[in-house]
Amino acid sequence: MGHEGNPKAETLKVARNHASVRMRPERKQFKPIDSIQQSPPRLLAERMQQVDRTCVIHRGRKLIYFGGCDYFRLASHPAVQRALRDGLKQFGLNVAASRMTTGNHVLYERLEKQLAEFFDADAALLVSTGYLANLAVAQAMAGHFSHALIDERAHGSLQDAAQFLECPVLRFKHRDVGDVDRAIQRCGRSARLILLTEGMFSHDGSIAPVKEYLQLIPRDSRVLLDDAHGAGVLGRCGKGTVELAQVSRRRIIQTITLSKAFGVYGGAILCPGASRKWIVAKSRMFAGSTPLPLPLAAAALQAVQTLKTDHSLRRRLEDNIVYLQAPLIQRGLSIGGSNSPILSLVPRNSRDAQALKRGLVAHGVYPSLIAYPGGPASGYFRFAISSEHTRRQLDALIAALILQR
């Protein structure tokens, strides 16, 4: 008996054909292993030594330091350092296990509770690093969205996270609300979207228009907000981009790091309680990793408490930002976000870059010319203002920048 007209037989034939195709994949041209050694590496920065809260030794000379992201210098705060030493003495260094097995120490739960209260979030989940926070969210949310939209200059952790979402990824122009709207239209009416963006962008301090994004995306969509630089800095109480934008957290998953404004180490995910449970259950990255060392958790607890209670830190940072920006704006320098402690300058060419480096050093300022993913490929000068910089130190930076304009 023949199989003509038999739907099951036709289905079987198609299935076999598809199986045979899968068994014989097209040959892909891979790069030779030797080419890895020949590729130009991204070089590490020059070595330097931080000697106090605002200075470094560079090539044998003490210079004012406006690099890094320690916006309140909590990394060197006496109370935070004391908590670190006490934590080491009391708890030891490491739980040496996943929180899913025998490593769920009470310090982690205390820190999560403190973070949730500080940021007015339903729940918080600690992860080993800020970079890992975005990856853990995306891994847990894989298959939940039809499309992902991502800012073209988003941090590498968000770009890596997008690959875990198991859906098409559309890039939109940097902080461009109109381009986001066009991308949404391309996805179609039935699309369920997740939009990935930084809150305050690390390369220049510009701030994402989160409120406008939430107004555009469908109601069942989400925003994965990497607020590594905004957390502790932006908003009236330092709750980050969410507070600055004055929006509800309902559709936002906010990821932060404890290594910048809080001056310690580790990362956290701030989200609804149901999302936290889902990430714990579904993220292999969370389940399979060892949490941050216990002394660092103790130090982070103190850092959160210090930033929450010592309001002079935020006042001094805000005053320093205004003090620095006013004369630069008056001289016509483009300085990025008005609420931001980050100042970014892109030299027109290598000659201008070298001239500014010499001018900075002449004024006793460390020349922080960097090349970092998300910033201009040719490199740029990035200066981060802290609450602990003195007016004399700010004056030195102002003088160097105005002179080389």
C-alpha positions as CSV (number, residue, x, y, z in Angstrom):
1,M,0.0,0.0,0.0
2,G,1.4,3.4,-1.0
3,H,1.8,6.5,1.1
4,E,0.3,8.9,-1.4
5,G,-2.3,11.1,0.2
6,N,-1.4,9.9,3.7
7,P,-0.8,13.0,5.9
8,K,1.2,11.0,8.5
9,A,3.5,9.6,5.8
10,E,4.0,13.1,4.4
11,T,4.8,14.5,7.8
12,L,7.2,11.7,8.5
13,K,8.9,12.3,5.1
14,V,9.3,16.0,5.9
15,A,10.6,15.2,9.4
16,R,13.2,12.8,8.0
17,N,14.3,15.4,5.5
18,H,14.7,18.0,8.2
19,A,16.5,15.6,10.3
20,S,18.9,14.8,7.5
21,V,19.5,18.5,7.0
22,R,20.4,18.9,10.7
23,M,22.7,15.9,10.5
24,R,24.7,17.6,7.6
25,P,25.2,21.3,8.7
26,E,26.9,23.7,6.4
27,R,30.6,24.0,6.9
28,K,31.4,27.2,8.8
29,Q,34.7,28.9,8.2
30,F,36.3,29.3,11.7
31,K,39.3,31.5,12.4
32,P,42.5,29.6,13.1
33,I,43.4,29.2,16.7
34,D,46.8,30.7,16.1
35,S,45.0,34.0,15.1
36,I,44.1,34.5,18.8
37,Q,47.7,35.1,19.6
38,Q,48.1,37.4,16.7
39,S,45.1,39.6,17.4
40,P,45.9,43.0,19.0
41,P,44.9,42.7,22.7
42,R,43.1,45.4,24.7
43,L,46.0,46.7,26.8
44,L,45.7,47.2,30.6
45,A,46.1,50.7,31.9
46,E,49.3,52.0,33.4
47,R,49.9,51.0,36.9
48,M,49.3,53.6,39.6
49,Q,49.0,53.7,43.4
50,Q,46.3,55.5,45.3
51,V,47.9,57.2,48.3
52,D,44.9,58.9,49.9
53,R,41.2,59.6,49.1
54,T,41.8,61.9,46.2
55,C,45.4,61.5,45.0
56,V,47.6,58.9,43.3
57,I,51.2,58.3,42.6
58,H,51.8,58.3,38.8
59,R,55.3,57.9,37.4
60,G,56.7,59.0,40.7
61,R,54.6,62.1,41.1
62,K,51.6,62.7,43.4
63,L,48.6,63.9,41.3
64,I,45.0,64.7,42.0
65,Y,42.8,61.7,41.0
66,F,39.5,62.2,39.1
67,G,39.4,58.6,37.8
68,G,37.3,55.6,38.8
69,C,33.7,55.6,40.2
70,D,34.1,55.9,43.9
71,Y,31.8,58.9,44.0
72,F,31.7,59.2,47.9
73,R,35.1,57.6,48.6
74,L,33.4,55.1,50.7
75,A,36.1,52.6,49.8
76,S,38.3,54.5,52.2
77,H,35.7,55.5,54.7
78,P,36.8,54.6,58.2
79,A,33.5,53.0,59.3
80,V,33.3,50.9,56.1
81,Q,36.9,49.7,56.5
82,R,36.3,48.9,60.2
83,A,33.2,46.9,59.2
84,L,35.4,44.9,56.7
85,R,38.0,44.1,59.4
86,D,35.4,43.2,62.0
87,G,33.6,41.0,59.4
88,L,36.7,39.1,58.6
89,K,37.4,38.5,62.2
90,Q,33.9,37.4,63.0
91,F,32.8,35.5,59.9
92,G,35.9,34.5,58.1
93,L,36.5,35.1,54.4
94,N,34.2,32.9,52.4
95,V,31.1,30.6,52.6
96,A,32.7,28.5,49.9
97,A,29.4,27.3,48.5
98,S,26.4,28.4,46.5
99,R,23.5,30.0,48.3
100,M,21.4,27.2,46.9
101,T,23.3,24.6,49.0
102,T,25.1,25.6,52.2
103,G,26.2,29.2,51.5
104,N,23.1,31.2,52.4
105,H,24.6,33.3,55.2
106,V,22.5,35.6,57.3
107,L,24.7,38.6,56.2
108,Y,23.4,38.2,52.7
109,E,19.8,38.4,53.8
110,R,20.5,41.4,55.9
111,L,22.2,43.2,53.1
112,E,19.3,42.4,50.7
113,K,16.8,43.8,53.2
114,Q,18.9,47.0,53.6
115,L,19.2,47.5,49.8
116,A,15.4,46.9,49.2
117,E,14.7,49.5,51.9
118,F,17.2,52.0,50.6
119,F,15.9,51.8,47.1
120,D,12.2,51.4,48.0
121,A,12.1,48.1,46.0
122,D,9.9,45.1,46.7
123,A,12.9,42.8,46.9
124,A,16.7,42.6,46.3
125,L,18.9,39.7,45.3
126,L,22.6,39.8,45.8
127,V,25.0,38.5,43.0
128,S,28.7,38.2,42.9
129,T,29.3,41.2,40.6
130,G,27.4,44.0,38.9
131,Y,28.2,42.5,35.5
132,L,26.7,39.2,36.6
133,A,23.4,40.9,37.7
134,N,22.3,41.6,34.1
135,L,23.3,38.1,32.9
136,A,21.4,36.4,35.7
137,V,18.3,38.4,35.0
138,A,18.4,37.6,31.3
139,Q,19.1,34.0,31.8
140,A,16.1,33.6,34.0
141,M,13.9,35.6,31.6
142,A,14.9,33.7,28.5
143,G,11.9,32.9,26.3
144,H,9.6,35.5,28.0
145,F,9.9,38.2,25.3
146,S,9.4,38.4,21.6
147,H,12.0,41.1,21.1
148,A,14.7,42.9,23.0
149,L,15.5,46.6,22.3
150,I,19.0,47.8,23.4
151,D,20.7,51.2,23.4
152,E,23.5,51.1,20.9
153,R,26.0,52.3,23.5
154,A,24.8,50.1,26.4
155,H,27.4,48.5,28.7
156,G,28.9,45.3,27.6
157,S,27.1,43.4,30.4
158,L,23.7,44.4,28.8
159,Q,24.9,43.5,25.4
160,D,26.0,40.1,26.7
161,A,22.7,39.7,28.6
162,A,20.7,40.3,25.4
163,Q,22.1,37.2,23.9
164,F,20.6,35.1,26.7
165,L,17.0,36.3,26.1
166,E,16.5,33.9,23.2
167,C,14.7,36.5,21.0
168,P,15.6,39.0,18.2
169,V,17.7,42.0,19.4
170,L,17.1,45.4,17.9
171,R,19.5,48.2,18.6
172,F,18.3,51.8,18.9
173,K,20.2,55.0,18.6
174,H,21.7,56.3,21.8
175,R,19.0,57.7,24.1
176,D,16.8,58.4,21.1
177,V,13.1,58.1,22.0
178,G,12.0,58.5,18.4
179,D,14.2,55.6,17.3
180,V,12.8,53.5,20.2
181,D,9.3,54.2,18.9
182,R,10.3,53.2,15.4
183,A,11.8,49.9,16.7
184,I,8.6,49.2,18.6
185,Q,6.5,49.7,15.4
186,R,8.8,47.2,13.6
187,C,8.1,44.6,16.2
188,G,4.4,44.6,15.7
189,R,1.3,45.1,17.9
190,S,1.5,41.7,19.6
191,A,5.1,42.1,20.6
192,R,6.2,41.6,24.2
193,L,9.3,43.6,24.6
194,I,12.2,44.1,27.0
195,L,14.2,47.3,26.7
196,L,17.8,47.3,28.0
197,T,19.6,50.5,28.9
198,E,21.9,52.0,31.4
199,G,20.5,54.6,33.7
200,M,23.5,57.0,33.8
201,F,25.9,56.0,31.1
202,S,29.4,55.4,32.4
203,H,31.3,57.0,29.5
204,D,29.8,60.5,29.7
205,G,27.3,60.7,32.5
206,S,24.3,61.2,30.2
207,I,21.0,59.9,31.5
208,A,18.5,57.6,29.8
209,P,14.9,59.0,29.2
210,V,13.4,56.1,31.2
211,K,10.1,57.8,31.7
212,E,9.6,58.3,28.0
213,Y,10.6,54.7,27.3
214,L,8.0,53.4,29.8
215,Q,5.3,55.5,28.0
216,L,6.2,54.0,24.7
217,I,6.6,50.3,25.4
218,P,3.5,48.0,25.7
219,R,2.0,47.4,29.1
220,D,3.3,43.9,29.5
221,S,6.9,44.9,28.5
222,R,9.8,45.4,30.9
223,V,12.9,47.6,31.2
224,L,16.2,46.1,32.3
225,L,17.9,49.1,33.8
226,D,21.6,48.9,34.5
227,D,21.9,51.6,37.2
228,A,25.5,50.8,38.2
229,H,26.5,54.5,38.1
230,G,23.1,56.1,39.0
231,A,22.5,54.0,42.2
232,G,23.4,56.1,45.2
233,V,24.1,59.2,43.1
234,L,20.9,60.2,41.2
235,G,17.6,61.3,42.7
236,R,16.9,63.2,45.9
237,C,17.7,60.3,48.2
238,G,20.2,58.5,45.9
239,K,17.8,55.8,44.7
240,G,19.0,56.1,41.2
241,T,17.5,56.7,37.8
242,V,14.1,55.4,38.9
243,E,13.8,58.1,41.6
244,L,15.2,60.8,39.3
245,A,12.7,59.9,36.6
246,Q,9.9,59.7,39.1
247,V,8.5,56.5,37.7
248,S,6.9,53.4,39.1
249,R,9.1,50.3,39.6
250,R,6.4,48.0,38.5
251,R,7.8,47.3,35.0
252,I,11.5,47.9,35.9
253,I,14.2,45.5,36.9
254,Q,17.0,47.7,38.3
255,T,20.5,46.2,38.5
256,I,23.2,47.9,40.6
257,T,26.8,47.4,41.7
258,L,28.1,47.9,45.2
259,S,31.6,48.8,43.8
260,K,30.9,52.4,42.8
261,A,28.8,54.8,45.0
262,F,28.9,52.2,47.8
263,G,32.7,51.7,47.4
264,V,32.7,48.0,48.1
265,Y,32.1,45.1,45.8
266,G,29.3,42.8,44.4
267,G,26.1,43.4,42.6
268,A,22.3,43.3,43.3
269,I,19.0,43.0,41.4
270,L,16.1,45.2,42.6
271,C,12.8,43.9,41.4
272,P,9.3,42.6,42.4
273,G,9.3,39.7,44.8
274,A,7.9,37.3,42.2
275,S,10.8,38.2,39.8
276,R,13.3,37.6,42.6
277,K,11.9,34.1,43.1
278,W,12.0,33.4,39.4
279,I,15.6,34.5,39.1
280,V,16.6,32.3,42.0
281,A,14.8,29.3,40.5
282,K,15.8,29.8,36.9
283,S,19.3,31.4,36.7
284,R,22.1,28.8,36.7
285,M,24.5,31.7,37.0
286,F,23.0,32.6,40.4
287,A,22.6,29.0,41.5
288,G,26.1,28.0,40.4
289,S,28.2,30.9,41.8
290,T,29.7,31.6,45.2
291,P,28.3,34.8,46.7
292,L,30.6,37.7,47.6
293,P,33.0,37.2,50.5
294,L,31.5,37.8,54.0
295,P,33.7,40.7,55.0
296,L,32.7,42.5,51.9
297,A,29.0,41.9,52.7
298,A,29.6,43.4,56.2
299,A,31.4,46.4,54.6
300,A,28.5,46.9,52.1
301,L,26.0,46.8,55.0
302,Q,27.9,49.7,56.6
303,A,28.3,51.5,53.3
304,V,24.5,51.5,52.7
305,Q,23.9,52.7,56.2
306,T,26.5,55.5,55.9
307,L,25.1,56.7,52.6
308,K,21.5,56.5,54.1
309,T,22.3,58.5,57.2
310,D,25.2,60.9,56.3
311,H,23.3,63.4,54.1
312,S,26.4,65.6,53.9
313,L,28.0,63.2,51.4
314,R,25.3,63.8,48.8
315,R,25.3,67.6,49.5
316,R,29.0,67.8,49.0
317,L,28.9,65.8,45.8
318,E,26.1,68.0,44.4
319,D,27.9,71.2,45.4
320,N,31.1,70.0,43.8
321,I,29.3,69.1,40.5
322,V,27.8,72.6,40.4
323,Y,31.1,74.2,41.3
324,L,32.9,72.4,38.5
325,Q,30.3,72.7,35.8
326,A,29.5,76.4,36.1
327,P,32.8,77.9,34.8
328,L,33.1,75.2,32.1
329,I,29.6,75.9,30.8
330,Q,30.3,79.6,30.8
331,R,33.4,78.9,28.6
332,G,31.3,76.8,26.2
333,L,32.6,73.4,27.1
334,S,30.2,70.4,26.4
335,I,30.1,68.5,29.7
336,G,27.4,65.9,29.4
337,G,24.6,65.3,31.9
338,S,23.8,68.2,34.3
339,N,23.0,65.8,37.3
340,S,26.1,63.7,36.7
341,P,29.4,63.6,38.5
342,I,31.0,62.4,35.2
343,L,32.7,64.8,32.8
344,S,33.8,63.4,29.5
345,L,35.9,65.2,26.8
346,V,36.7,63.7,23.4
347,P,39.9,65.1,21.8
348,R,39.7,66.0,18.2
349,N,43.0,64.2,17.4
350,S,46.0,62.6,19.0
351,R,47.8,66.0,19.0
352,D,45.0,67.6,21.1
353,A,45.0,64.5,23.4
354,Q,48.7,64.8,24.1
355,A,48.4,68.5,24.7
356,L,45.6,68.1,27.2
357,K,47.6,65.3,29.0
358,R,50.5,67.6,29.4
359,G,48.3,70.4,30.6
360,L,46.6,68.2,33.2
361,V,49.9,67.0,34.6
362,A,51.2,70.5,34.7
363,H,48.3,71.4,36.9
364,G,48.9,68.4,39.1
365,V,45.9,66.3,37.7
366,Y,46.1,62.7,36.7
367,P,45.4,62.5,32.9
368,S,42.6,60.0,32.7
369,L,42.7,59.3,28.9
370,I,40.9,56.0,28.5
371,A,39.6,53.6,25.9
372,Y,36.5,51.8,27.2
373,P,33.7,49.9,25.4
374,G,30.7,52.2,24.8
375,G,32.9,55.3,24.6
376,P,34.5,56.8,21.5
377,A,36.8,54.3,19.8
378,S,39.6,56.8,19.6
379,G,39.7,57.3,23.4
380,Y,38.4,60.1,25.6
381,F,39.2,61.9,28.9
382,R,36.8,60.9,31.7
383,F,36.8,62.7,35.0
384,A,34.6,61.5,38.0
385,I,33.9,64.1,40.7
386,S,33.6,62.9,44.3
387,S,32.2,64.4,47.5
388,E,35.7,64.4,48.9
389,H,37.4,66.6,46.3
390,T,38.4,70.0,47.7
391,R,37.8,73.3,45.9
392,R,41.5,73.6,45.3
393,Q,41.5,70.3,43.5
394,L,38.5,71.2,41.4
395,D,40.1,74.6,40.6
396,A,43.2,72.7,39.2
397,L,41.0,70.6,36.9
398,I,39.0,73.7,35.8
399,A,42.2,75.6,35.0
400,A,43.6,72.8,33.0
401,L,40.5,72.2,30.9
402,I,39.9,75.9,30.2
403,L,43.5,76.5,29.3
404,Q,43.4,73.6,26.7
405,R,40.0,74.5,25.3
